[in-house]
Amino acid sequence: MTRTTSERHTDILNGYKAGGSRFNEWAEEKLGTLILEHWEWGAIKMRWDIDDRFLMPDGVMFGGHIASVADHVAGLAAMTVLADSRERFRTSRLETNFFRPLTAPSAMIDGRITNASKNLIHVEADLYNADDKLAVRINAVQVRRMTG
């Protein structure tokens, strides 16, 4: 298997990393400030600046919102292993395991591809709280598909 990310997906990921792309704007509005600090084939590192819009009254992040961010993170990680610019993917499974609450001000995210086959991409990601303790682990499966 090639370890090259397609030109299209490289451009998307680099644009996200630089900030100001339509993907950043969408994420900021819907999910909060997600910063792609580093990406390479099969891995991403992100920071999530948690703001008050997404906190429950007790200051803890709502689990459903974390699951939405998990799906976004899984998609960005999966994108790193797409070798053909015509490739797309869809989430077929998303499992979110909660260990500790997430609260402001931020969370660090480490995502990795655990397996990339012809049809499926398996993603695992860890979200660490402000004390650098594992708060959430996600497992996702993305189904590859071709366009045009």
Contact map, one row per residue, 1 for C-alpha under 8 A:
1110000000000000000000000000000000000000000000000000000000000000000000000000000000000000000000000000000000000000000000000000000000000000000000000000
1111000000000000000000000000000000000000000000000000000000000000000000000000000000100000000000000000000000000000000000000000000000000000000000000000
1111100000000000000000000000000000000000100000000000000000000000000000000000000010100000000000000000000000000000000000000000000000000000000000000000
0111110000000000000000000000000000000000100000000000000000000000000000000000000011100000000000000000000000000000000000000000000000000000000000000000
0011111011000000000000000000000000000000100000000000000000000000000000000000001111110000000000000000000000000000000000000000000000000000000000000000
0001111111000000000000000000000000000000000000000000000000000000000000000000000001111000000000000000000000000000000000000000000000000000000000000000
0000111111100000000000000000000000000000000000000000000000000000000000000000000000011000000000000000000000000000000000000000000000000000000000000000
0000011111110000000000000000000000000000000000000000000000000000000000000000000000001000000000000000000000000000000000000000000000000000000000000000
0000111111111000000000000000000000000000000000000000000000000000000000000000001101001000000000000000000000000000000000000000000000000000000000000000
0000111111111100000000000000000000000000000000000000000000000000000000000000000100000000000000000000000000000000000000000000000000000000000000000000
0000001111111110000000000000000000000000000000000000000000000000000000000000000000000000000000000000000000000000000000000000000000000000000000000000
0000000111111111000000000000000000000000000000000000000000000000000000000000000000000000000000000000000000000000000000000000000000000000000000000000
0000000011111111100000000000000000000010000000000000000000000000000000000001001100000000000000000000000000000000000000000000000000000000000000000000
0000000001111111110000000000000000000000000000000000000000000000000000000000000000000000000000000000000000000000000000000000000000000000000000000000
0000000000111111111110000000000000000000000000000000000000000000000000000000000000000000000000000000000000000000000000000000000000000000000000000000
0000000000011111111110110000000000110000000000000000000000000000000000000000000000000000000000000000000000000000000000000000000000000000000000000000
0000000000001111111000000000000000111100000000000000000000000000000000000000000000000000000000000000000000000000000000000000000000000000000000000000
0000000000000111111110000000000000000000000000000000000000000000000000000000000000000000000000000000000000000000000000000000000000000000000000000000
0000000000000011111110010000000000100000000000000000000000000000000000000000000000000000000000000000000000000000000000000000000000000000000000000000
0000000000000011011111111000000000000000000000000000000000000000000000000000000000000000000000000000000000000000000000000000000000000000000000000000
0000000000000011011111111000000000000000000000000000000000000000000000000000000000000000000000000000000000000000000000000000000000000000000000000000
0000000000000000000111111100000000000000000000000000000000000000000000000000000000000000000000000000000000000000000000000000000000000000000000000000
0000000000000001000111111110000000000000000000000000000000000000000000000000000000000000000000000000000000000000000000000000000000000000000000000000
0000000000000001001111111111000001000000000000000000000000000000000000000000000000000000000000000000000000000000000000000000000000000000000000000000
0000000000000000000111111111100000000000000000000000000000000000000000000000000000000000000000000000000000000000000000000000000000000000000000000000
0000000000000000000001111111111000000000000000000000000000000000000000000000000000000000000000000000000000000000000000000000000000000000000000000000
0000000000000000000000111111111111000000000000000000000000000000000000000000000000000000000000000000000000000000000000000000000000000000000000000000
0000000000000000000000011111111111000000000000000000000000000000000000000000000000000000000000000000000000000000000000000000000000000000000000000000
0000000000000000000000001111111100000000000000000000000000000000000000000000000000000000000000000000000000000000000000000000000000000000000000000000
0000000000000000000000000111111100000000000000000000000000000000000000000000000000000000000000000000000000000000000000000000000000000000000000000000
0000000000000000000000000111111111000000000000000000000000000000100110000000000000000000000000000000000000000000000000000000000000000000000000000000
0000000000000000000000000011111111000000000000011110010000000000000000000000000000000000000000000000000000000000000000000000000000000000000000000000
0000000000000000000000000011001111100000000000011100000000000000000000000000000000000000000000000000000000000000000000000000000000000000000000000000
0000000000000000000000010011001111110000000001111000000000000000000000000000000000000000000000000000000000000000000000000000000000000000000000000000
0000000000000001101000000000000011111000000001110000000000000000000000000000000000000000000000000000000000000000000000000000000000000000000000000000
0000000000000001100000000000000001111110000111100000000000000000000000000000000000000000000000000000000000000000000000000000000000000000000000000000
0000000000000000100000000000000000111110000111100000000000000000000000000000000000000000000000000000000000000000000000000000000000000000000000000000
0000000000000000100000000000000000011111000111000000000000000000000000000000000000000000000000000000000000000000000000000000000000000000000000000000
0000000000001000000000000000000000011111111110000000000000000000000000000000000100000000000000000000000000000000000000000000000000000000000000000000
0000000000000000000000000000000000000111111100000000000000000000000000000000000100000000000000000000000000000000000000000000000000000000000000000000
0011100000000000000000000000000000000011111000000000000000000000000000000000000110000000000000000000000000000000000000000000000000000000000000000000
0000000000000000000000000000000000000011111100000000000000000000000000000000110110000000000000000000000000000001100000000000000000000000000000000000
0000000000000000000000000000000000000011111110000000000000000000000000000000100100000000000000000000000000000111100000000000000000000000000000000000
0000000000000000000000000000000000011111011111000000000000000000000000000001100000000000000000000000000000001111000000000000000000000000000000000000
0000000000000000000000000000000000011110001111100000000000000000000000000000000000000000000000000000000000011110000000000000000000000000000000000000
0000000000000000000000000000000001111100000111110000000000000000000000000000000000000000000000000000000000011100000000000000000000000000000000000000
0000000000000000000000000000000001111000000011111000000000000000000000000000000000000000000000000000000001111000000000000000000000000000000000000000
0000000000000000000000000000000111100000000001111100000000000000000000000000000000000000000000000000000001111000000000000000000000000000000000000000
0000000000000000000000000000000111000000000000111110000000000000000000000000000000000000000000000000000111100000000000000000000000000000000000000000
0000000000000000000000000000000110000000000000011111010000000000000000000000000000000000000000000000001111100000000000000000000000000000000000000000
0000000000000000000000000000000100000000000000001111111000000000000000000000000000000000000000000000000110000000000000000000000000000000000000000000
0000000000000000000000000000000000000000000000000111111000000000000000000000000000000000000000000000000100000000000000000000000000000000000000000000
0000000000000000000000000000000000000000000000000011111000000000000000000000000000000000000000000000000000000000000000000000000000000000000000000000
0000000000000000000000000000000100000000000000000111111100001100100000000000000000000000000000000000000000000000000000000000000000000000000000000000
0000000000000000000000000000000000000000000000000011111111111100000000000000000000000000000000000000001000000000000000000000000000000000000000000000
0000000000000000000000000000000000000000000000000000011111111100000000000000000000000000000000000000000000000000000000000000000000000000000000000000
0000000000000000000000000000000000000000000000000000001111110000000000000000000000000000000000000000000000000000000000000000000000000000000000000000
0000000000000000000000000000000000000000000000000000001111110000000000000000000000000000000000000000000000000000000000000000000000000000000000000000
0000000000000000000000000000000000000000000000000000001111111000000000000000000000000000000000000000001100000000000000000000000000000000000000000000
0000000000000000000000000000000000000000000000000000001111111100000000000000000000000000000000000000111100000000000000000000000000000000000000000000
0000000000000000000000000000000000000000000000000000011100111110110000000000000000000000000000000000111000000000000000000000000000000000000000000000
0000000000000000000000000000000000000000000000000000011100011111110000000000000000000000000000000000000000000000000000000000000000000000000000000000
0000000000000000000000000000000000000000000000000000000000001111111000000000000000000000000000000000000000000000000000000000000000000000000000000000
0000000000000000000000000000000000000000000000000000000000000111111100000000000000000000000000000000000000000000000000000000000000000000000000000000
0000000000000000000000000000001000000000000000000000010000001111111110000000000000000000000000000000000000000000000000000000000000000000000000000000
0000000000000000000000000000000000000000000000000000000000001111111111000000000000000000000000000000000000000000000000000000000000000000000000000000
0000000000000000000000000000000000000000000000000000000000000011111111100000000000000000000000010000000000000000000000000000000000000000000000000000
0000000000000000000000000000001000000000000000000000000000000001111111110000000000000000000000000000000000000000000000000000000000000000000000000000
0000000000000000000000000000001000000000000000000000000000000000111111111000000000000000000000000000000000000000000000000000000000000000000000000000
0000000000000000000000000000000000000000000000000000000000000000011111111100000000000000000000010000000000000000000000000000100000000000010000000000
0000000000000000000000000000000000000000000000000000000000000000001111111110000000000000001001000000000000000000000000000000000000000000000100000000
0000000000000000000000000000000000000000000000000000000000000000000111111111000000000000000000000000000000000000000000000000000000000000000000000000
0000000000000000000000000000000000000000000000000000000000000000000011111111100000000000000000000000000000000010000000000000100000000000000000000000
0000000000000000000000000000000000000000000000000000000000000000000001111111110000000000000000000000000000000010000000000011100000000000000100000000
0000000000000000000000000000000000000000000000000000000000000000000000111111111000000000101000000000000000000000000000000000000000000000000001000000
0000000000001000000000000000000000000000000100000000000000000000000000011111111100000000000000000000000000000000000000000000000000000000000000000000
0000000000000000000000000000000000000000011100000000000000000000000000001111111110000000000000000000000000000011100000000010000000000000000000000000
0000000000000000000000000000000000000000010000000000000000000000000000000111111111000000000000000000000000000000100000001110000000000000000001000000
0000100010001000000000000000000000000000000000000000000000000000000000000011111111000000000000000000000000000000000000000000000000000000000000000000
0000100011001000000000000000000000000011111000000000000000000000000000000001111111000000000000000000000000000000000000000000000000000000000000000000
0011100000000000000000000000000000000000110000000000000000000000000000000000111111100000000000000000000000000000000100000000000000000000000000000000
0001110010000000000000000000000000000000000000000000000000000000000000000000011111111011000000000000000000000000000000000000000000000000000000000000
0111110000000000000000000000000000000000000000000000000000000000000000000000000011111010000000000000000000000000000000000000000000000000000000000000
0000111000000000000000000000000000000000000000000000000000000000000000000000000001111110000000000000000000000000000000000000000000000000000000000000
0000011110000000000000000000000000000000000000000000000000000000000000000000000001111110000000000000000000000000000000000000000000000000000000000000
0000000000000000000000000000000000000000000000000000000000000000000000000000000000011111000000000000000000000000000000000000000000000000000000000111
0000000000000000000000000000000000000000000000000000000000000000000000000000000001111111100000000000000000000000000000000000000000000000000000011110
0000000000000000000000000000000000000000000000000000000000000000000000000000000001000111110000000000000000000000000000000000000000000000000000011110
0000000000000000000000000000000000000000000000000000000000000000000000000010000000000011111000000000000000000000000000000000000000000000000001111000
0000000000000000000000000000000000000000000000000000000000000000000000000000000000000001111100000000000000000000000000000000000000000000000001111000
0000000000000000000000000000000000000000000000000000000000000000000000100010000000000000111111000000000000000000000000000000000000000000000111100000
0000000000000000000000000000000000000000000000000000000000000000000000000000000000000000011111000000000000000000000000000000000000000000000111100000
0000000000000000000000000000000000000000000000000000000000000000000000000000000000000000001111100000000000000000000000000000000000000000001111000000
0000000000000000000000000000000000000000000000000000000000000000000000100000000000000000001111110000000000000000000000000000000000000000011110000000
0000000000000000000000000000000000000000000000000000000000000000000000000000000000000000000011111000000000000000000000000000000000000000011100000000
0000000000000000000000000000000000000000000000000000000000000000001001000000000000000000000001111100000000000000000000000000000000000001111000000000
0000000000000000000000000000000000000000000000000000000000000000000000000000000000000000000000111110000000000000000000000000000000000001110000000000
0000000000000000000000000000000000000000000000000000000000000000000000000000000000000000000000011111100000000000000000000000000000000011100000000000
0000000000000000000000000000000000000000000000000000000000000000000000000000000000000000000000001111100000000000000000000000000000000111000000000000
0000000000000000000000000000000000000000000000000000000000000000000000000000000000000000000000000111110000000000000000000000000010000111000000000000
0000000000000000000000000000000000000000000000000000000000011000000000000000000000000000000000000111111000000000000000000000000010000010000000000000
0000000000000000000000000000000000000000000000000000000000011000000000000000000000000000000000000001111100100000000000000000000010000010000000000000
0000000000000000000000000000000000000000000000000100001000111000000000000000000000000000000000000000111111000000000000000000000011000000000000000000
0000000000000000000000000000000000000000000000001111000000110000000000000000000000000000000000000000011111100000000000000000000001000000000000000000
0000000000000000000000000000000000000000000000001110000000000000000000000000000000000000000000000000001111100000000000000000000001000000000000000000
0000000000000000000000000000000000000000000000111100000000000000000000000000000000000000000000000000001111110000000000000000000011000000000000000000
0000000000000000000000000000000000000000000000111100000000000000000000000000000000000000000000000000010111111000000000000000001111000000000000000000
0000000000000000000000000000000000000000000011110000000000000000000000000000000000000000000000000000000001111100000000000000001111010000000000000000
0000000000000000000000000000000000000000000111110000000000000000000000000000000000000000000000000000000000111110000000000000111100000000000000000000
0000000000000000000000000000000000000000001111000000000000000000000000000000000000000000000000000000000000011111000000000000111000000000000000000000
0000000000000000000000000000000000000000001110000000000000000000000000001100100000000000000000000000000000001111100000000011110000000000000000000000
0000000000000000000000000000000000000000011100000000000000000000000000000000100000000000000000000000000000000111110000000011100000000000000000000000
0000000000000000000000000000000000000000011000000000000000000000000000000000110000000000000000000000000000000011111100001111000000000000000000000000
0000000000000000000000000000000000000000000000000000000000000000000000000000000000000000000000000000000000000001111100001111000000000000000000000000
0000000000000000000000000000000000000000000000000000000000000000000000000000000000000000000000000000000000000000111110011110000000000000000000000000
0000000000000000000000000000000000000000000000000000000000000000000000000000000010000000000000000000000000000000111111111100000000000000000000000000
0000000000000000000000000000000000000000000000000000000000000000000000000000000000000000000000000000000000000000001111111000000000000000000000000000
0000000000000000000000000000000000000000000000000000000000000000000000000000000000000000000000000000000000000000000111110000000000000000000000010000
0000000000000000000000000000000000000000000000000000000000000000000000000000000000000000000000000000000000000000000111111000000000000000000000111000
0000000000000000000000000000000000000000000000000000000000000000000000000000000000000000000000000000000000000000001111111100000000000000000011110000
0000000000000000000000000000000000000000000000000000000000000000000000000000010000000000000000000000000000000000111110111110000000000000000011110000
0000000000000000000000000000000000000000000000000000000000000000000000000000010000000000000000000000000000000000111100011111000000000000001111000000
0000000000000000000000000000000000000000000000000000000000000000000000000100110000000000000000000000000000000011111000001111100000000000011111000000
0000000000000000000000000000000000000000000000000000000000000000000000000100000000000000000000000000000000000011110000000111110000000000111100000000
0000000000000000000000000000000000000000000000000000000000000000000001001100000000000000000000000000000000001111000000000011111000000000111000000000
0000000000000000000000000000000000000000000000000000000000000000000000000000000000000000000000000000000000001110000000000001111100000111110000000000
0000000000000000000000000000000000000000000000000000000000000000000000000000000000000000000000000000000000111100000000000000111110000111100000000000
0000000000000000000000000000000000000000000000000000000000000000000000000000000000000000000000000000000000111000000000000000011111111111000000000000
0000000000000000000000000000000000000000000000000000000000000000000000000000000000000000000000000001111001110000000000000000001111111110000000000000
0000000000000000000000000000000000000000000000000000000000000000000000000000000000000000000000000000001111110000000000000000000111111000000000000000
0000000000000000000000000000000000000000000000000000000000000000000000000000000000000000000000000000000000000000000000000000000111111000000000000000
0000000000000000000000000000000000000000000000000000000000000000000000000000000000000000000000000000000000010000000000000000000111111100000000000000
0000000000000000000000000000000000000000000000000000000000000000000000000000000000000000000000000000000000000000000000000000000111111110000000000000
0000000000000000000000000000000000000000000000000000000000000000000000000000000000000000000000000011000000000000000000000000011110011111100000000000
0000000000000000000000000000000000000000000000000000000000000000000000000000000000000000000000000111110000000000000000000000011110001111100000000000
0000000000000000000000000000000000000000000000000000000000000000000000000000000000000000000000011111000000000000000000000000011100000111110000000000
0000000000000000000000000000000000000000000000000000000000000000000000000000000000000000000000011100000000000000000000000001111000000111111000000000
0000000000000000000000000000000000000000000000000000000000000000000001000000000000000000000001111000000000000000000000000011110000000001111100000000
0000000000000000000000000000000000000000000000000000000000000000000000000000000000000000000011110000000000000000000000000111100000000000111110000000
0000000000000000000000000000000000000000000000000000000000000000000000100100000000000000001111100000000000000000000000000111000000000000011111000000
0000000000000000000000000000000000000000000000000000000000000000000000000000000000000000001111000000000000000000000000011110000000000000001111100000
0000000000000000000000000000000000000000000000000000000000000000000000000010010000000000111110000000000000000000000000011110000000000000000111110000
0000000000000000000000000000000000000000000000000000000000000000000000000000000000000000111100000000000000000000000000111000000000000000000011111000
0000000000000000000000000000000000000000000000000000000000000000000000000000000000000011110000000000000000000000000001111000000000000000000001111100
0000000000000000000000000000000000000000000000000000000000000000000000000000000000000011110000000000000000000000000000100000000000000000000000111110
0000000000000000000000000000000000000000000000000000000000000000000000000000000000000111000000000000000000000000000000000000000000000000000000011111
0000000000000000000000000000000000000000000000000000000000000000000000000000000000000111000000000000000000000000000000000000000000000000000000001111
0000000000000000000000000000000000000000000000000000000000000000000000000000000000000100000000000000000000000000000000000000000000000000000000000111
